[in-house]
Amino acid sequence: MSKPQIRPATGAQFSRILGVGGYRPVRVIPNAEVLEWIDSSDEWIRTRSGIAERRWAGPEETVAEMSVQAAGKAIAQAGIDPAQIGGVIVATVSHLKQTPAIATEIAQRLGCGTAPAFDISAACAGFGYGLGLADGMIRAGGAEYVLVIGVERLSDLTDQSDRSTAFIFGDGAGAAIVGPSDTPGIGKVIWGSDGSQKDVISQTQAWDTAFAKADAVNGPGDETKWPALRMEGQTVFRWAVWEMAKVAQQALDAAGITADQLGAFIPHQANMRITDAMIKALKLPDSVPVARDISETGNTSAASIPLAMERMLESGEARSGDLALIIGFGAGLVYAAAVVTLP
Ligand SMILES: CC(C)(COP(=O)(O)OP(=O)(O)OC[C@H]1O[C@@H](n2cnc3c(N)ncnc32)[C@H](O)[C@@H]1OP(=O)(O)O)[C@@H](O)C(=O)NCCC(=O)NCCS
């Protein structure tokens, strides 16, 4: 008797982004307000980071709420029913509960039925990681449509007295619907990690350490010690400038696309000077529009690429159907780059 064979799942030949949407919190924090917390200057922040203002979420603008708002726009643009979504991936490092994942609540609120829903922790590479997973799921037959969300409330993890990070981070959400396509719409995702640099951007202490210390000082249940993000800015800066241009080039090569064929360059909005250094290293022609959303949005980690993508499409800087090079990089260290067709 021949061995029974499992029938494999089969999916679409290609996938692409069908819709993108963002949510920006209402409250704008200009540099002038940051100067109330740290010894700095508007000029220093603008010239060293490119940031003029950032948005910080209010109490009602939760990780779930911002995600639902952003996803609603992406779903509308894709023209699908939420019930058709077969996977919800939420990239975030600032959902403050270890479990359950925030993705299940978001899926339920959007009406995605029983779609598998999970969070991923890949910091500023989170959207690219999510896109890589979504592309694989769709082409392997795991889902027809996948919702990828990058969302952060980094204000919750910001130490307002730390002058090396207090001006950088912002809050927001960006979402994309990825679905089947007749033509290739997502190039090979070049992704990776370097755990030897795990400490260069990280939470100051693990939750259990913080709670144990607080308990030791103030008795059980003390809630005053709140871990924040710490970053070795220069180390991250050098790594991003030297290593990430190579990764971006690999994504171009893997997709068979040259820099002059791009309709947009949408790097993670980490620092305007990192963006400028990558443009040089990639020899990007002046004709290619570059995302510079960091100026008004700050660094929103996993949310920064879809937010910047939405802004470029809305402002007409980039057009639907254009090819865009995206690249995310951050705490881990982790990175992900790909060439995609804009929705
Ligand atoms: C954070 C960052 C903007 C700092 O810029 P930098 O040029 O590296 O600044 P440095 O830390 O070398 O400090 C340079 C000087 O500015 C001072 N400085 C640091 N923070 C300052 C602040 N907020 N305001 C004013 N001066 C400041 C330092 O004390 C130092 O002074 P000194 O030369 O007299 O010693 C930059 O390192 C960066 O953007 N790194 C990458 C960040 C990033 O991308 N993070 C997210 C990854 S996802």
The ligand as an ORCA input file, in Angstrom:
! r2SCAN-3c Opt
* xyz 0 1
  C      20.747     60.178     18.291
  C      21.539     60.963     17.273
  C      20.657     61.971     16.567
  C      22.627     61.722     18.025
  O      23.414     62.426     17.108
  P      24.997     62.317     17.161
  O      25.482     63.226     16.141
  O      25.384     60.890     17.087
  O      25.268     62.888     18.593
  P      26.298     62.383     19.689
  O      25.615     61.428     20.592
  O      27.572     61.987     19.027
  O      26.555     63.724     20.445
  C      27.205     64.839     19.813
  C      27.206     66.001     20.772
  O      25.859     66.467     20.944
  C      25.518     66.437     22.325
  N      24.111     66.027     22.418
  C      23.601     64.773     22.550
  N      22.271     64.823     22.603
  C      21.939     66.120     22.484
  C      20.728     66.800     22.457
  N      19.536     66.178     22.532
  N      20.752     68.129     22.299
  C      21.897     68.811     22.217
  N      23.094     68.218     22.236
  C      23.111     66.884     22.378
  C      26.433     65.447     22.957
  O      26.604     65.714     24.317
  C      27.691     65.647     22.147
  O      28.356     66.796     22.652
  P      29.958     66.860     22.692
  O      30.382     66.776     21.232
  O      30.202     68.170     23.318
  O      30.380     65.677     23.491
  C      22.189     60.049     16.231
  O      23.212     59.300     16.826
  C      21.232     59.107     15.601
  O      20.276     59.522     14.974
  N      21.498     57.806     15.704
  C      20.660     56.804     15.118
  C      19.330     56.898     15.737
  C      18.398     55.935     15.167
  O      18.298     55.813     14.007
  N      17.699     55.283     16.055
  C      16.663     54.466     15.753
  C      17.099     53.266     15.067
  S      15.714     52.585     14.574
*
